[in-house]
């Protein structure tokens, strides 16, 4: 196993909150236990297992926002894990006291899928890199995998490597447009990025590398969301594109080629980042590079020295 000497290490404190969908208590408990087995102290938001009348939300908006803000502002906490995705994070963006969260200093937010809304907002409001990665209330960390009945091993080890602050490489399985590009990696779940158009948290890939992934979307819907981002100017000035997993999306590559190849920038695809197994971790808001000769995304990293 990879020893972590960065943001999470024996004795460090992590918080777990539920800003999006309702959480499976058993999965979350196992995910937390696995963090604790690495010597990490874990504090759980008091509303993490709440429910409310809208069954797709983990409790009331105000309670979910309060848990997230309290975790971020806790001086003992170095990493804030979102328990799972689903839906609901975007409802919190107007409820957070961004001034208080800025005053709390830099730490790490970890999550993916619906957490894309928070990745975007944290970049705009706080100017901090965030980690697009697995969550303790999901099957990859909280489920039972392999003979040892632990977390999915590749996902688990890669998460700790990213949190160690060391550069990591993620390799894809195809190239859509050859070339090499460097820039700040931004993006996440395509559906969330499209939904943020027209808001203060709208995506812009100007001068950087766009990362995109999704799950359960038909190709025509991928077409519609990419077209929306193109019309909104999100791809203006983009230097390269990194495409992650497209689980249960049929064959997305004809539409991805049709919409993105005309931008004329390097594109690597098939990166195991997003949904699916394994789920590798990448830093958003940090400088990285794509190289189509090796079909890889390398270098986005963030460490404690940079965070000071």
C-alpha positions as CSV (number, residue, x, y, z in Angstrom):
1,X,0.0,0.0,0.0
2,X,1.1,3.6,-0.7
3,X,2.1,5.5,2.4
4,X,0.7,9.0,2.5
5,X,2.7,11.9,3.8
6,X,0.6,14.8,2.3
7,X,-2.8,16.0,3.3
8,X,-3.9,12.8,4.9
9,X,-1.5,10.9,7.2
10,X,-1.8,9.1,10.5
11,X,-3.1,11.7,13.0
12,X,-4.7,13.9,10.3
13,X,-8.4,14.8,10.5
14,X,-10.8,14.4,7.6
15,X,-14.5,15.4,7.6
16,X,-17.3,13.6,5.7
17,X,-20.4,15.5,4.7
18,X,-23.4,14.8,2.4
19,X,-24.0,17.8,0.1
20,X,-25.9,15.8,-2.5
21,X,-28.0,12.6,-2.5
22,X,-29.1,10.4,0.4
23,X,-26.3,8.2,1.8
24,X,-26.3,4.5,2.4
25,X,-25.4,4.2,6.1
26,X,-23.6,0.8,5.8
27,X,-21.5,1.9,2.8
28,X,-20.5,5.1,4.6
29,X,-19.6,3.3,7.8
30,X,-17.3,0.9,5.9
31,X,-15.8,3.8,3.9
32,X,-15.1,5.7,7.1
33,X,-13.6,2.6,8.8
34,X,-11.2,2.2,6.0
35,X,-10.0,5.8,6.4
36,X,-9.6,5.2,10.1
37,X,-7.6,2.0,9.5
38,X,-5.0,4.3,7.9
39,X,-4.7,6.3,11.1
40,X,-7.0,9.2,10.0
41,X,-9.4,10.7,12.4
42,X,-12.8,11.1,10.8
43,X,-15.5,13.5,11.8
44,X,-18.9,13.1,10.2
45,X,-21.3,16.0,9.6
46,X,-24.3,15.8,12.0
47,X,-26.8,15.8,9.1
48,X,-24.9,13.3,6.9
49,X,-27.6,10.6,7.2
50,X,-30.6,12.9,7.1
51,X,-33.6,12.4,4.9
52,X,-36.4,14.8,3.8
53,X,-39.6,14.9,1.7
54,X,-37.6,15.2,-1.5
55,X,-36.2,11.6,-1.6
56,X,-33.3,12.5,-3.8
57,X,-31.7,14.9,-1.3
58,X,-29.7,14.1,1.9
59,X,-31.7,16.3,4.2
60,X,-32.6,20.0,4.0
61,X,-30.5,22.4,2.0
62,X,-29.7,24.6,5.0
63,X,-28.5,21.5,7.0
64,X,-26.3,20.2,4.1
65,X,-24.8,23.6,3.6
66,X,-24.1,24.1,7.3
67,X,-22.3,20.7,7.5
68,X,-20.2,21.6,4.5
69,X,-19.3,25.0,5.8
70,X,-18.6,23.8,9.3
71,X,-16.3,21.1,8.0
72,X,-14.4,23.5,5.8
73,X,-14.0,26.1,8.5
74,X,-12.9,23.6,11.2
75,X,-9.2,24.4,11.7
76,X,-8.5,20.7,12.7
77,X,-9.8,19.4,9.3
78,X,-7.4,19.1,6.4
79,X,-9.6,17.2,3.9
80,X,-13.4,17.3,3.4
81,X,-14.8,14.2,1.7
82,X,-18.3,14.3,0.1
83,X,-20.0,11.1,1.0
84,X,-21.5,10.5,-2.4
85,X,-22.9,12.3,-5.5
86,X,-26.4,12.0,-6.9
87,X,-28.1,15.5,-6.9
88,X,-28.3,18.5,-4.7
89,X,-24.9,20.2,-4.5
90,X,-25.9,23.1,-6.8
91,X,-28.7,24.0,-4.4
92,X,-26.2,24.9,-1.8
93,X,-24.1,27.4,-3.7
94,X,-26.1,30.4,-2.6
95,X,-26.3,29.3,1.0
96,X,-22.6,29.1,1.8
97,X,-20.8,32.0,3.6
98,X,-17.9,32.3,1.1
99,X,-16.2,35.0,3.1
100,X,-16.0,32.7,6.1
101,X,-14.8,29.8,4.0
102,X,-12.1,32.0,2.4
103,X,-11.0,33.0,5.9
104,X,-10.6,29.4,6.8
105,X,-7.6,28.9,4.5
106,X,-6.8,26.2,2.0
107,X,-7.6,22.6,2.4
108,X,-8.9,19.8,0.2
109,X,-12.4,19.0,-1.1
110,X,-12.8,15.4,-2.5
111,X,-15.7,14.2,-4.6
112,X,-17.0,13.6,-8.1
113,X,-20.2,13.4,-10.2
114,X,-22.7,15.9,-8.7
115,X,-19.8,17.4,-6.6
116,X,-18.7,19.0,-9.9
117,X,-20.9,21.9,-8.8
118,X,-18.8,22.4,-5.7
119,X,-15.5,22.0,-7.7
120,X,-16.6,24.8,-9.9
121,X,-17.8,27.0,-7.1
122,X,-14.7,26.4,-4.9
123,X,-12.5,27.4,-7.9
124,X,-14.5,30.6,-8.4
125,X,-15.1,31.7,-4.8
126,X,-12.0,30.2,-3.0
127,X,-9.5,29.8,-5.8
128,X,-8.3,26.4,-4.5
129,X,-7.6,23.2,-6.3
130,X,-10.0,20.3,-5.5
131,X,-9.6,16.6,-5.9
132,X,-12.0,14.8,-8.4
133,X,-12.0,11.4,-6.8
134,X,-13.9,8.6,-5.1
135,X,-16.2,9.0,-2.1
136,X,-16.5,7.0,1.1
137,X,-20.2,6.4,0.8
138,X,-19.9,4.8,-2.7
139,X,-19.3,1.2,-3.6
140,X,-15.7,1.7,-4.6
141,X,-14.6,2.8,-1.1
142,X,-17.4,1.5,1.0
143,X,-18.1,-1.8,-0.9
144,X,-16.5,-5.2,-0.6
145,X,-13.9,-5.9,-3.4
146,X,-11.6,-8.9,-3.9
147,X,-10.3,-11.6,-1.6
148,X,-9.6,-9.1,1.2
149,X,-13.1,-7.7,1.0
150,X,-11.7,-4.1,1.1
151,X,-12.1,-1.1,-1.1
152,X,-11.4,-1.3,-4.9
153,X,-7.6,-1.5,-4.7
154,X,-6.6,0.5,-7.7
155,X,-9.0,3.3,-6.8
156,X,-7.9,3.2,-3.2
157,X,-4.2,3.4,-3.9
158,X,-4.6,6.1,-6.5
159,X,-6.6,8.2,-4.1
160,X,-3.8,8.1,-1.5
161,X,-1.2,8.8,-4.1
162,X,-3.0,11.9,-5.2
163,X,-3.5,13.0,-1.6
164,X,0.2,12.5,-1.0
165,X,0.9,15.5,-3.2
166,X,2.9,13.6,-5.8
167,X,2.3,13.9,-9.5
168,X,0.4,10.9,-11.0
169,X,-0.2,9.7,-14.5
170,X,-3.6,8.5,-15.8
171,X,-3.5,6.6,-19.1
172,X,-6.4,6.4,-21.6
173,X,-7.2,4.0,-24.4
174,X,-7.6,6.2,-27.5
175,X,-6.5,9.4,-29.1
176,X,-9.1,11.6,-30.9
177,X,-6.7,14.4,-32.0
178,X,-2.9,14.0,-31.7
179,X,-0.6,16.5,-29.9
180,X,0.5,17.7,-26.5
181,X,-1.0,20.4,-24.3
182,X,-0.3,22.0,-20.9
183,X,-2.6,24.0,-18.8
184,X,-4.8,24.0,-15.7
185,X,-7.2,21.1,-15.6
186,X,-10.9,22.0,-15.0
187,X,-14.2,20.4,-15.6
188,X,-15.9,17.3,-14.4
189,X,-19.3,15.8,-15.0
190,X,-20.7,17.1,-18.3
191,X,-24.3,17.3,-17.1
192,X,-23.4,19.5,-14.2
193,X,-21.1,21.7,-16.3
194,X,-23.9,22.3,-18.8
195,X,-26.3,23.1,-16.0
196,X,-24.0,25.7,-14.6
197,X,-24.0,27.7,-17.8
198,X,-25.5,31.1,-17.2
199,X,-24.6,31.1,-13.5
200,X,-21.7,32.7,-11.7
201,X,-20.1,29.3,-11.7
202,X,-20.2,28.7,-15.5
203,X,-17.3,26.7,-16.8
204,X,-14.5,28.3,-18.8
205,X,-11.6,26.2,-20.2
206,X,-9.7,29.2,-21.5
207,X,-5.9,28.6,-21.4
208,X,-6.4,25.1,-19.9
209,X,-7.3,21.5,-20.3
210,X,-11.0,20.5,-20.2
211,X,-11.9,17.3,-18.4
212,X,-15.3,15.7,-19.2
213,X,-17.1,12.5,-18.2
214,X,-20.6,11.3,-17.6
215,X,-22.9,8.4,-16.9
216,X,-26.3,7.2,-18.2
217,X,-26.6,9.8,-21.0
218,X,-27.6,8.9,-24.5
219,X,-25.4,10.2,-27.3
220,X,-27.9,12.8,-28.4
221,X,-28.0,14.2,-24.9
222,X,-24.2,14.4,-24.8
223,X,-24.5,16.2,-28.2
224,X,-26.9,18.7,-26.7
225,X,-24.8,19.4,-23.6
226,X,-21.6,19.8,-25.6
227,X,-23.4,22.1,-28.0
228,X,-24.6,24.2,-25.1
229,X,-21.1,24.5,-23.7
230,X,-19.8,25.5,-27.2
231,X,-22.6,28.1,-27.7
232,X,-21.8,29.4,-24.2
233,X,-18.1,29.9,-25.1
234,X,-16.8,27.5,-22.5
235,X,-14.3,26.0,-25.0
236,X,-12.9,29.4,-26.1
237,X,-9.1,29.3,-25.7
238,X,-9.0,25.6,-24.6
239,X,-5.6,24.0,-25.1
240,X,-6.5,20.4,-24.8
241,X,-9.3,18.0,-23.8
242,X,-9.1,14.9,-21.5
243,X,-12.1,12.6,-21.8
244,X,-12.9,10.3,-18.9
245,X,-15.4,7.4,-18.5
246,X,-18.8,7.3,-20.3
247,X,-20.6,4.6,-18.4
248,X,-23.9,3.5,-19.8
249,X,-23.7,6.1,-22.5
250,X,-23.9,3.8,-25.5
251,X,-21.1,4.7,-28.0
252,X,-20.3,8.3,-27.2
253,X,-17.3,8.6,-29.5
254,X,-19.0,9.6,-32.8
255,X,-20.6,12.6,-31.1
256,X,-17.5,13.5,-29.1
257,X,-15.5,13.5,-32.3
258,X,-18.1,15.5,-34.2
259,X,-18.4,18.2,-31.5
260,X,-14.8,18.4,-30.2
261,X,-12.4,17.6,-33.1
262,X,-13.2,20.9,-34.9
263,X,-11.6,22.7,-31.9
264,X,-8.3,21.5,-33.3
265,X,-6.7,20.8,-29.9
266,X,-5.2,17.5,-28.6
267,X,-7.7,15.1,-27.2
268,X,-7.0,11.9,-25.2
269,X,-9.9,9.7,-24.3
270,X,-10.8,6.5,-22.3
271,X,-9.2,7.8,-19.1
272,X,-10.5,5.8,-16.1
273,X,-11.7,8.9,-14.3
274,X,-15.3,9.7,-13.4
275,X,-17.7,6.8,-13.0
276,X,-16.9,3.1,-13.4
277,X,-14.2,0.9,-11.8
278,X,-11.5,1.7,-11.1
279,X,-12.0,5.4,-10.5
280,X,-8.7,7.3,-10.5
281,X,-8.2,10.7,-8.9
282,X,-7.2,13.9,-10.6
283,X,-6.7,17.5,-9.3
284,X,-8.9,20.2,-10.8
285,X,-7.5,23.7,-10.7
286,X,-3.9,22.5,-10.9
287,X,-1.4,22.5,-13.8
288,X,-1.2,19.3,-15.9
289,X,-0.4,18.0,-19.4
290,X,-1.9,15.7,-21.9
291,X,0.3,13.8,-24.3
292,X,-1.3,11.7,-27.1
293,X,1.9,9.8,-27.8
294,X,1.5,8.1,-24.5
295,X,-2.3,8.7,-24.4
296,X,-1.9,10.1,-20.9
297,X,-2.9,12.9,-18.5
298,X,0.1,13.7,-16.2
299,X,1.1,16.1,-13.6
300,X,-2.0,17.7,-12.0
301,X,-1.1,17.7,-8.4
302,X,-1.4,19.8,-5.2
303,X,0.5,19.4,-2.0
304,X,0.8,20.9,1.5
305,X,3.7,23.2,0.5
306,X,1.6,24.8,-2.3
307,X,-1.4,25.1,0.0
308,X,0.4,27.2,2.6
